[in-house]
Amino acid sequence: MLQLDLKKMILDRMVHLVSRGYVIPVCSYIKSCFQKQSCDISLIRHFVTEVHEQIAEITDSLIHPRGTN
């Protein structure tokens, strides 16, 4: 269980890298893990879910900017 939590924490850091512009390298790595089946599918799902949430937050802030009426 501890090992799985550590892997999730690393994936969370990778999500942060995506938010900072390292989309292609990070997504290429995740894709290679998926294709090689070298990573548990639940970790891939966790990564995709976290990236999706980031995108939703960014999109929402663009559609509904704060301070405008």
N, C-alpha and C positions, 0 to 999 in steps of 0.2 A: 504494500500500500504506500509506503514511504517513497519507493522508487517511482511509482505512478505520479505521486504529488510533485516530485522533483521534475519529472518530464513535463507535467502541466505548467510548472513555473517557467521552464525553459521555453515552452511554446508561447506563454504569455509575453516573454521578452521578445520573441520573434514577431508577435502581433505588434508590439511597440515599434520594432524595426520597420514593419510594413507602414505604420502610421508616419514614419519619418522618411519614407521614400524608397525604401529597399524592397519594393514589391516584387520585382522580377527575381532577384536572388533567393529571397525567402520562399516565394511560391514555387520556384524551380526545385528547391530542396524538399519542400513538402510533397510535391508531385513525385519526386524520385523515391521518397520514403513510401508513398502509397503504391507506386508501381512495383517496387521491390518487396513489398509487404514486410518491411523491416520495422514498422511502427504499428502499434495497436490501433485499430480503426477508431476506437473511442477517443484517442488523442488527436487523430485527424479531424474528427467531428468537433472536438473542443476548439481546435484552431479555426476551423471554418466558422463556427458559431461566434467566436470572439471577433474575428475580422468582420463578419456580417454586422455585429453590434456597433463596431467602430464606424462602418460605412453609414449605418442608420443614424448615428449621432451627427456625423458630418453633414449628411443630407438634410436632416431636420434643422440644423443650425443655418444652412443655406436657404432653406425654404421659409423658415420663421426666424429671422434675425432678432436678437434681443434689443430692446430699446426702441423699436419702431411700432407705431400704432396705425 
